[in-house]
Amino acid sequence: MIAALVGLVALLLILFLGVPLGFSMMFVGFAGFGLIRGWIPALEMVSQQILDLSLNFGFSVLPLFILMGVFVSRAQLSDDLYDASYRWLGHLRGGLAMATVAACAGFAAVSGSSLATVATMAKVSIPAMRKFNYADSLAAGTVAAGGTLGMLIPPSAAMIVYGILTETDIAKLFVGGIAPGILTVFVYIIVIAVFTRIFNDSGPAGLRSSWPERLISLYKVWGVVVLFLVIMGGIFFGVFTPGEAGSIGAVGALAFAVGRRKMTWRLFFESLVEAGRITALIFAVAFGALILNQFVNIARMPEAIAAFITDLELTPQTTIFVILGIYVILGMIIEGLAMIFLTVPIFVPVIEGLGFDLVWFGIVLVMMVEISLITPPIGLNVFVMKSMMPDVPLNVIFRGIAPFFCADIARLLIVVFFPAVALWLPYLVYGPG
């Protein structure tokens, strides 16, 4: 246990030196394992972990959904999504921020990436909100928080990783994420409505659109609706597996980009390179997390944590809150997917032992990863927003995120206390179990 704690401290120090997360975890995991078991076994362990993950067919679904998201970005659907949302919500106080949340949800439904959602929607929505004199804190906070929907609304890379690690049905996780995703959109819109009512000048109302303009705007986003319905409908009714859905989604997104005349041979190859780069980044983090896990396991940290939780003699509900508290702390210093790789082997056996549903816990875990994306000091979405709005200080962005962070805690508690929010749809489609 002591060795594992020393290794985690060393990991934080290496991260603060600017070493990429995946390579930092690989180094600490290899060094820790080598000091305990020997360097030859450590080399064998590293090679075996990398080989096993590389040959795991289940992970082939991940690059396919990433490629789909890249093609969707190339199709420039974000402009039409934002325009449609603005036509329906822009005339309200804070309407442009509400439209941004709705557009983020639509883009997340066909991209599956939080960072891509933030970067893309910031280019579209920030100029419009500044044109109507929105407060920079509200504008930045809305996009950063709205971008987290890419983690929860299916297809989600985080759900895929969790499903593979725990052997939980990915289709059930996807279906289970729909209701909490919709809940998040409504909660964020309520937050914006309350915030702009308290601070009247923070989000002035935009122009009111006519009904013909609203209906025309819906026609422009039919591709997003069709793509989402094809993917989720096929999974929902068992027409194809999540892996097959990824390939169908990628082909559908490519066809849509070609149909909109947004795809050339040069952009096609650039899209493949971009998808490959993102996939490589995710796999580097995965390799590092698995190698670090081996060191943590032989240092007996999982057993120590499980024993600590057991010795507290807490009720199952209280135990969940202890685990969520640990996730809040980890979310301040560790990237989301790495947090899943690192903690699932530790906490899932505890969750199973307490009798909780793994689909429900997967949704809760993904919601915790969402929260980590806007939690200081790491908060990846915040730093993406900073790169998009270099003239806005970080403290202003974090101030804008604060109301959404409180809303995230509230919706998390709703799902924790009322598991049916996440489970009723999977149970309806697939039955319990």
N, C-alpha and C positions, 0 to 999 in steps of 0.2 A: 504494500500500500504506500509506504514512504517513497519507494523508488518511483512509483507512478506519479505521485504528487511532485517530486523533483523534476520528472520528465515534463509534466504539464507546465511548470514554471519556466523550464528551459524553452519550451515551445513558445510561450508568450514573449520571452526575451528575443528569440529569433524572429518572431513575427514583427516586433517593434523595430527590428533592424531593417525591415523591408523585404525579407525573403518571402517569396510566394507561399501561400498556405499549404498547397499540396506537397511541395518539396520540403517545407519545414516539418510537416508531420512524418514524411518518409525518413528524414534524417534522425529525428528524435526517436521514432519507432525502431529504426535499425540500430541506432546506438544503444538504446535501452535494452533491446533484446540481446544484442551482442555482449553487453556487460554482464547480463544475467546468465545467458545460456552459451555464450561463445560466438565468435565471429563467423565461423563456417556455418553453423545452424542459422545464424541471422541472415546470411546471404541466401541460403536455401529457402528460408521463410519468405524473404522479399520476392525472390523469383517466382515462388509458388503462388503467392497472393496475386501478383500481377498477371500471371498466366491464367489462373482460375477466373479472375474477373474478366479478362480479355476474351476468354472462350465461353463466357456465360451468355447463352443465347437470349435470355430474358432481357438483357440490357440493350439488345438491338433495337428495341422500341424507342429508346431514348433519343438517339441521333435522328430517327425518322420524324419524331415530333419536333425536334429542334429545326430540322430542315423545313418542315411545314411552316413553322413560325417565321423563318427567314424569308420564305417565298411570300408569305402574307405581308411582311414588311415591305418587300419589293413591290408588291401590288398597290402600295400606298392607300390601303383601306382606311388608315387612321384618319385622313382628312374627311372622308365621307361619314365615318362613324361619329366624329366630333360634330360635323355639320348637322347630321340627323338629330343628335342629342341636343344640340343648341336650338334647333327649330322647335323642339318640344318643351325645353326647360329654360331657355335663355332669357325669357321675359320675366322670370321670377327673381326676387332678390337673392343673390348668390347663384343665379341660374347657370352662369358659365362654369362655375366650380362643380355644380351638380351635373352638368353636361359632361364635364371631364371625367367624373366618376363613372357615369354610364358608358362613356366611350372606352374607358379603361377596361370595364367589364367585358364589353364586346370584343375588344382587341385581345384581352386575356383568354377569351373563349376559343380563339383560333391560333394563339401564339404559344401559350403555356410558359411564358418567361416573364418574371417580374421586372428584371433589368431592361429587357427589350421594351416592355410596356411603358416604363418610366421614360426611357430615352426617346421613344417614338412620340408619345403623347405630349411630352414637354415641348417638342418642336411645333406641335399643332396648337396646343391650348394656351401656353404662356403668352405668346404675342397677343392673342385675342383678349386674355384677361388683363394684360397691361394696357391695351387700347381702351378698355372700359374702367381703368384706374382701380383695379383690384389691388388689395394689399399684397405685397410680395410674399408675406408669410402665409397668407391663405392660399395664394396661387401655388407656391412651392409645396406646401404641406398637402394640398389636395392631390397633386400629381404623384408625390412620393408615396402617400398612403394608397391612392388608387392603384398604383403600380403593383402593390402587394397582392392584388387580386389574381395576378398571373400564377401565384403559387397555389391558390385554392380552387379557382374555377377550372374544371377539367378542359383539356388534358393538362396535367401538371407533372413536371419532372420530379418534384418532391414526392408525389404520390407513387410514381413509378418506382423510385428508389426504395421507398418504404415497403411497397408491396413485394418487391423482389427480396429484400432482406428478411422480411417476416413471413414470406410465402402466403401473403394475404392476396385475395383476388383483386387485381388492379381494377377490373370492371366495377366491382362493388365500391371501391374507393372513389372512382370517377363519379359514379352515380351519387354516392354519399356526399360529395363536395358541392353538388348543385344547390341544395337548399341553404347551407351555410354561406355560399357565395352570394346568393340572392339576398340573404339576410344582411350581409356586409354592405351591399350596395345601398339598401334602404337605411341602414344605420348611419352610413357616411352622409347620405343626403340629409337626414335629420340633423346631424351635427352641423352641416353647413347652414341649414335653415336657422338653427338656434344661434349659431355664431354670428351670422350676418344680421340677425335681429338685435343682438346685444351690441354689436359694433356696426352701426348703420353704414359707415363709409367704407367698410372692408370689402363689400361685394355688391356694387350697384347692379340694378336690373338692366338687362340688355333690351334689344328690340323684340317686339312681338311679331311672330311669323303667322301668316295666314294658313288656313287649313289646307289649301292646295299645296303650299310650300312644304308643309309638314309631311303630307302624303308622298310628295315627290322625293323628299329626303329619305323616306323609308325604302323607296324603290332602289336607291343608290346602294343600299347595304344588303341587298338580297343575297349577295355572295357569301357574306359572313354567316348569315342565318342558315343558308343551305349547307355550308361546310360544317358548321357546328351540329346541325341536325343529322347530317349523314354520319358523322363520326360518333356522336353520342347515341343516335338512334340505332346504328349498327351494333354498338356495344350493348345498348339497353336491351335489344331484342335478340341478342345472341347470334346475329348474322355473321359477325366476324370478331376475332380476338382483338385486344388492345394493340398487339403488334401489327396485325393486319390493318387496323384502323390508322396507325401511324403512317403506313405506306400509302393508304388510300387518301389520307389527309394531305400528305406531301404532294401526291399527283394532282389532287383537286386544287390545292393552293397554286401549284405551278400553272395548271390550266386556266385558273382565274386570272393570274398575273399576265399570261399570254393574251387572254381574251381582252384585258384592259389595255393591252399594248404597252405594258410596263416592263416587259422582259425581253432582253436581247441576249445573244450568245455570250457577250462579255459579262452582262449582269448574271446570267445563269451560272457561269463558272465562278464568278465572285461569290455568289450565294453558296455554292458548294464549298468553297474555301472558308467562308464565314461559318457555316454550319460545322465544318470539320474543326475549325479553331475552337468554337464553343464546346463541342463534344470533347476535344482533347483537354480543355481546361477542366471540365467536369470529371473526366476520368482521372486526371492528375490528382484532383482533390480526393476522389474515391480511392485511388491507390494509396495515397498518403494516410487516409483515415483507416483503411484496413490494416496497413502495416503498423500504425500506431496502436490499433486495437489489439494486435497480437502481443505487443509489449505490455499494454495495460492489463491484458488477461493473465499473462504469466506473473505480473506483479500483484495479481489477486485483488485488483481494485473493484471489479464488479461484485465479487463475493462480499467485500468489505462494505460496499454501499448497500447491498441487499440486506446484509446483517444489521447495518445501522438502522435502516428503515424498519426492519422487523422488530428490533429491540425497542423502538419507540412505542410499539404496541398501539399504533394509531388505527382509527377506523379506516376502511377502504377509501372513503371520500377524502379524509384528511391526508392520507398517503398520496392521493392524486395531486393535492395542492402542494405538498412538499416537492413532488417531482416537477410540477409546473414552476415552482419557485427556482429550482435548480436550472430549468430551461431558461428562465428569464436572465439569470446570471450568465449562463453560457452564451446566450444570445448577444450579450454585450461585447464578447471577445472572439466568437467563433462564427464563421460563415455558415449559412443555413444548411446546405447539403452536407457539409462536413459534420455539423451537429447531429444530423440524422444518422450518418454512418457511425459516429462515435458512440451515440447513446442508445441506439436501438438494441444492441446486444446486451446492454446493462439493464435497461428498464423494461423491455418487453416481457422477459420472464416474470418480473414482479407484477406487471399488469395482468398477465395470464393467470398467475397464482391468485390474484384477487378476484378473478372471475369477470373482468371487464372485456367488452367486445373489442377485438383488434382493429376492426374497421373504424369504430368510434374513436379509438385512441389515435389511429392514423390521421383522422381529420383534425383532432385536437393538436397533434404534433405539428401538422402542416400549418395550423393557425399560429402556433408558437413560433414557427420559422418565419411566418409573415410578420409577426410583431418584431422579431429580431432585425428585420430589414429596415426598420425605422427607429431602432433603439440605439441611443448613444453608448459608447463612442464610435462603434464600427458602422452601423446603419448603412449598408451599401446603397440603398435607394437614396439616402440623403446625399451621399457623395456624388452619385450620378446627377442629382438635381444641382448640386454645387457646380459641377462641370458644365451644365446647361445654363446656369445663371451665375456666372463668375462674379458679378457685381453685387450679389446678395450674400451677406455674412452667414456663416454656418448657424450662429445662434438665432438668426431670424428664421431660417428654415426649420430648425428644431422647435422654435416657438409655434410655428404654423402646424407642426405635426402633433403637438401636445393634445389638442382636442380629439384627433383621430386615434391617438394612442389610448386615451381614456375610453373611446368607443370600442377599440379592439379588446380591451380588458372586459368591457361589458358583454360583448357578443361571445367572447370566450367563456365567460361564466354561464351564459345562456346554454351553450352547447354542453358544458360540463354538468350543469344541474338538470338539463333536459336532453339526454342523449338521443331522444327520438327525433330531434331536429336533424341530426346527421344520419340516423338509421332508418327512418320510416320509409324513405324511397328505396334504399337497397332491399329492405325487408319486403316491400310491396312487389318488387320485381323478381327477386331471387329467393325470398323466404328467409327466415332466421337461420343462423348458423353459417 
